[in-house]
């Protein structure tokens, strides 16, 4: 099912990238917490009923994007609270964008309907990247 697939993708996300500059507050955030936030970012982008293998290049794009954004925010933030705020804000914006897209697209009633959900995921990824 979709939930199992998303969990597999999130489980397969590589560890967080090392920060460019070590800051004292970085010790307050565990790698596990960083990984959880990356997973939430991927989950927000992976909101369509798409069944693809976790090695699919589109999934790789989402996980790479998640890692890059997480590192950017981890490097940029001045403290743990700001880091969590930046990540939460990004997750929220992506969730809203995905919901907006979902309202504009009719979900197929049967699996054999020809709406290309893979293309929809790619469009969302492109939209997210372009609105940075």
C-alpha positions as CSV (number, residue, x, y, z in Angstrom):
1,X,0.0,0.0,0.0
2,X,1.0,3.7,-0.3
3,X,1.9,4.1,3.4
4,X,4.2,1.2,3.3
5,X,5.8,2.5,0.1
6,X,6.4,6.0,1.6
7,X,7.8,4.4,4.8
8,X,10.3,2.4,2.6
9,X,11.3,5.5,0.8
10,X,11.8,7.5,4.0
11,X,13.7,4.6,5.6
12,X,16.0,4.6,2.5
13,X,17.0,8.2,2.8
14,X,20.7,8.5,3.4
15,X,21.9,10.1,6.6
16,X,21.9,13.9,6.8
17,X,24.8,15.8,5.2
18,X,27.5,17.2,7.4
19,X,27.1,20.9,8.0
20,X,29.5,23.2,6.2
21,X,30.4,24.9,9.5
22,X,30.0,23.3,12.9
23,X,28.1,25.5,15.4
24,X,27.7,24.9,19.1
25,X,23.9,24.4,18.8
26,X,24.3,21.6,16.2
27,X,25.0,19.3,19.1
28,X,21.5,19.9,20.4
29,X,20.0,18.2,17.3
30,X,20.6,14.5,16.8
31,X,21.1,12.9,13.4
32,X,17.9,10.9,14.1
33,X,16.0,14.2,14.5
34,X,17.4,15.6,11.3
35,X,16.5,12.4,9.5
36,X,13.0,12.5,10.8
37,X,12.6,16.1,9.5
38,X,14.0,15.0,6.1
39,X,11.4,12.2,6.1
40,X,8.6,14.7,6.8
41,X,9.8,16.8,3.9
42,X,9.7,13.8,1.6
43,X,6.3,12.7,2.9
44,X,4.9,16.2,2.2
45,X,6.1,16.0,-1.4
46,X,5.1,12.3,-1.8
47,X,1.4,13.0,-1.3
48,X,0.0,11.4,-4.5
49,X,-1.0,7.7,-4.9
50,X,2.1,6.8,-6.9
51,X,3.5,3.4,-6.7
52,X,7.1,3.4,-7.7
53,X,10.2,1.6,-6.5
54,X,12.4,3.5,-4.0
55,X,15.2,3.4,-6.5
56,X,13.1,5.2,-9.1
57,X,15.0,8.4,-10.2
58,X,12.0,10.6,-9.2
59,X,12.1,9.3,-5.6
60,X,15.9,9.9,-5.7
61,X,15.2,13.5,-6.7
62,X,12.8,14.0,-3.8
63,X,15.2,12.5,-1.3
64,X,18.2,14.4,-2.6
65,X,16.1,17.6,-2.5
66,X,15.1,16.8,1.1
67,X,18.7,16.3,2.1
68,X,19.9,19.5,0.4
69,X,17.2,21.6,1.9
70,X,17.7,20.1,5.4
71,X,21.5,20.8,5.2
72,X,20.8,24.4,3.9
73,X,18.5,25.1,6.9
74,X,20.9,23.4,9.3
75,X,23.8,25.6,8.1
76,X,21.7,28.8,7.9
77,X,19.9,28.6,11.3
78,X,21.2,30.4,14.3
79,X,19.8,27.8,16.7
80,X,17.7,24.7,17.1
81,X,14.4,26.5,17.3
82,X,15.1,28.5,14.1
83,X,16.2,25.3,12.3
84,X,13.0,23.5,13.3
85,X,11.0,26.5,12.3
86,X,12.7,26.7,8.8
87,X,12.1,23.0,8.2
88,X,8.5,23.2,9.5
89,X,7.8,26.2,7.3
90,X,9.1,24.4,4.2
91,X,7.1,21.3,5.0
92,X,4.0,23.5,5.4
93,X,4.5,25.3,2.1
94,X,5.1,22.1,0.2
95,X,2.0,20.5,1.8
96,X,-0.1,23.6,0.8
97,X,1.2,23.5,-2.8
98,X,0.5,19.7,-3.1
99,X,-3.0,20.2,-1.7
100,X,-3.6,23.0,-4.2
101,X,-2.4,20.8,-7.0
102,X,-4.6,17.9,-5.8
103,X,-7.7,20.1,-5.9
104,X,-7.0,20.9,-9.5
105,X,-6.6,17.3,-10.5
106,X,-9.3,14.7,-10.5
107,X,-8.1,11.4,-9.0
108,X,-8.8,8.5,-11.2
109,X,-11.5,6.1,-10.0
110,X,-9.8,3.0,-11.5
111,X,-6.2,2.2,-11.7
112,X,-6.4,1.7,-15.5
113,X,-7.4,5.4,-16.0
114,X,-4.7,7.1,-17.9
115,X,-3.8,10.0,-15.6
116,X,-0.1,9.8,-15.3
117,X,0.6,10.3,-11.6
118,X,4.3,9.9,-12.2
119,X,4.2,13.0,-14.3
120,X,2.2,14.8,-11.6
121,X,4.9,14.0,-9.0
122,X,7.6,15.3,-11.4
123,X,5.6,18.5,-11.9
124,X,5.2,19.0,-8.2
125,X,9.0,18.5,-7.8
126,X,9.7,21.0,-10.5
127,X,7.2,23.5,-9.0
128,X,8.8,23.2,-5.6
129,X,12.3,23.7,-7.0
130,X,11.2,26.7,-9.2
131,X,9.5,28.5,-6.3
132,X,12.6,28.5,-4.1
